[in-house]
Amino acid sequence: MAISTDMKIRKWVAYIVGKHKIQKGLLASFIEREFGFFCQVAENGTDLPDEKIAPGRSLLIVRDCSGDQADDIINYLDLYGERLLHDDMICLVVINLSPETGIEAELLRRGVRGVINTSVAPNVLIRFIEAVINGELWFPRHLVSRCILENWGQPASARELLSSDPPSLPVSLTEREREVLLEIGIGSTNDQIADRLCISQHTVKSHIYSIFRKINVPNRLQAALWASKYLI
């Protein structure tokens, strides 16, 4: 696969955790082969990665939820406290989540970067991992919008929000940066932002880098929360 510039800049280590040993091993082999990441497989479904596993590197934690109940997953996330929300060196994703758990929104609120509910084709899993390690969220867009806007009235589109008078902001954002940030706030991906604003993906990434620096946030989720507070 073609490795993006963002992925080259940041060195990654993967930590695979779950209940099923064979499935974890297969997943680790897949990630090592497709991405070239060093992978460590947890002994059981409640293990945390060793602090020494990724010195100076970003850590991708893949939680395989096969056979898990909702409480199993939430209890595991509790072990990380607030780190998933504020530590940009950690990216935790959930795969094979049973739709019956109904906890996708709670996972997003706790800082999980992406969810896959059922078994998917290898090319989809590659896109999933590539997206989250490049800073994107992998959740249904309607879910991101609902979580971000649920305390701010009825969800609106970025176009509707932009039609209102610009609010007073604690930092100075250009009009284009504000447009991009509003799109992030309603859960748009980089591809969707580029299409809607008629700009290149490279330009989108440049704006996002500038926005993160100006509003002092480490990741897309925090940027969306910032947007919900100051723009929406």
Secondary structure, 3 states (H helix, E strand, C coil): CCCCHHHHHCCEEEEEEECCHHHHHHHHHHHHHHHCCEEEECCCCCCCCCHHHCCCCEEEEEEECCCCCHHHHHHHHHCCCCHHHHCCCEEEEEECCCHHHCCHHHHHHCCCCEECCCCCCHHHHHHHHHHHHCCCCECCHHHHHHHHHCCCCCCCCHHHHHCCCCCCCCCCCCHHHHHHHHHHHCCCCHHHHHHHHCCCHHHHHHHHHHHHHHHCCCCHHHHHHHHHHHCC
